[in-house]
Amino acid sequence: MTPETVLAFGRTAMEMLVTVCAPVLLVALVVGLAVSLFQAVTQINEATLSFLPKLLAVLTALAIAGPWMVAQLTDWIRQVLLSIPAAIG
């Protein structure tokens, strides 16, 4: 296994990580920004007000994007496992 092969596996792993995590992280970012803006406008400083909407939004995003995320990861893991013999030999 050459260093280039290891770097290629690492690069594709990082790309897959960003691809799979992006929808949930973007939802959390948007909801957090909206709640923070609401708190700034109304001057309400309640910790649970910022936590609960983000939690519900992330759970909803996971419920919607979860099957797609699992399918992406399964396809990538299958591809990696099938390419191991070629990388070793």
TORKELUM-234352 format. One record per residue (C-alpha): residue number from 1; y, z, x. Coordinates in pm, 1 decimal. Layout:
BEGIN
[NUM; [Y; Z; X]]
...
END
This chain:
BEGIN
[1; [0.0; 0.0; 0.0]]
[2; [322.2; -113.8; 159.7]]
[3; [654.1; 67.0; 139.3]]
[4; [791.1; -222.8; -65.0]]
[5; [519.5; -170.6; -324.9]]
[6; [595.9; 199.4; -348.7]]
[7; [967.4; 124.8; -385.5]]
[8; [893.4; -133.8; -655.0]]
[9; [683.2; 118.7; -849.7]]
[10; [959.5; 377.4; -812.6]]
[11; [1229.4; 134.3; -922.7]]
[12; [1037.3; 27.1; -1231.7]]
[13; [965.3; 392.7; -1312.1]]
[14; [1335.7; 474.8; -1297.0]]
[15; [1420.1; 171.2; -1510.9]]
[16; [1161.2; 279.0; -1766.7]]
[17; [1299.6; 632.9; -1764.0]]
[18; [1651.1; 509.9; -1836.7]]
[19; [1529.9; 265.1; -2101.3]]
[20; [1323.9; 522.3; -2287.9]]
[21; [1572.6; 810.5; -2265.7]]
[22; [1886.9; 611.0; -2342.3]]
[23; [1868.4; 608.7; -2725.2]]
[24; [1825.9; 984.6; -2757.0]]
[25; [2085.6; 1063.5; -2490.9]]
[26; [2339.8; 827.4; -2646.1]]
[27; [2290.3; 987.1; -2988.2]]
[28; [2340.4; 1333.7; -2837.5]]
[29; [2650.4; 1212.4; -2654.5]]
[30; [2809.9; 1055.3; -2961.6]]
[31; [2734.3; 1350.7; -3188.2]]
[32; [2852.9; 1598.5; -2924.5]]
[33; [3177.8; 1406.4; -2882.2]]
[34; [3232.8; 1390.5; -3259.0]]
[35; [3166.6; 1763.7; -3301.3]]
[36; [3393.1; 1849.3; -3008.0]]
[37; [3668.4; 1635.9; -3154.4]]
[38; [3621.9; 1805.6; -3491.7]]
[39; [3637.3; 2148.4; -3325.0]]
[40; [3951.6; 2053.5; -3134.8]]
[41; [4123.7; 1926.3; -3448.7]]
[42; [4031.0; 2224.1; -3664.1]]
[43; [4045.9; 2480.9; -3380.7]]
[44; [3705.2; 2618.5; -3475.2]]
[45; [3524.6; 2755.7; -3170.3]]
[46; [3178.9; 2829.2; -3300.0]]
[47; [2885.0; 2769.5; -3065.0]]
[48; [2634.9; 2703.4; -3340.4]]
[49; [2861.9; 2437.3; -3487.4]]
[50; [2815.8; 2226.3; -3175.5]]
[51; [2444.5; 2300.2; -3133.6]]
[52; [2301.5; 2240.5; -3478.8]]
[53; [2437.4; 1887.3; -3543.4]]
[54; [2323.4; 1772.9; -3199.1]]
[55; [1978.9; 1920.8; -3257.3]]
[56; [1942.6; 1748.4; -3593.3]]
[57; [2073.2; 1418.1; -3455.8]]
[58; [1836.8; 1426.6; -3157.2]]
[59; [1539.4; 1511.9; -3379.5]]
[60; [1632.1; 1223.6; -3609.6]]
[61; [1668.0; 987.4; -3313.7]]
[62; [1328.5; 1098.5; -3181.8]]
[63; [1172.2; 1043.0; -3524.1]]
[64; [1319.0; 693.2; -3546.5]]
[65; [1282.9; 580.4; -3183.4]]
[66; [971.3; 784.5; -3101.3]]
[67; [711.1; 518.6; -3181.7]]
[68; [904.2; 262.1; -2977.5]]
[69; [935.8; 506.1; -2687.3]]
[70; [562.5; 581.7; -2690.3]]
[71; [477.4; 210.9; -2708.1]]
[72; [705.5; 133.3; -2412.4]]
[73; [556.4; 412.9; -2203.2]]
[74; [200.3; 319.9; -2297.1]]
[75; [254.8; -44.3; -2202.8]]
[76; [414.8; 54.8; -1872.1]]
[77; [138.5; 302.0; -1782.8]]
[78; [-125.6; 41.9; -1869.0]]
[79; [52.9; -210.0; -1646.1]]
[80; [73.6; 40.3; -1358.8]]
[81; [-292.3; 139.8; -1388.1]]
[82; [-405.0; -222.0; -1395.0]]
[83; [-194.9; -305.7; -1088.4]]
[84; [-336.4; -23.3; -874.4]]
[85; [-637.7; -221.1; -742.3]]
[86; [-412.0; -507.9; -634.2]]
[87; [-169.9; -266.2; -466.8]]
[88; [-443.9; -87.8; -273.0]]
[89; [-634.2; -394.9; -162.8]]
END
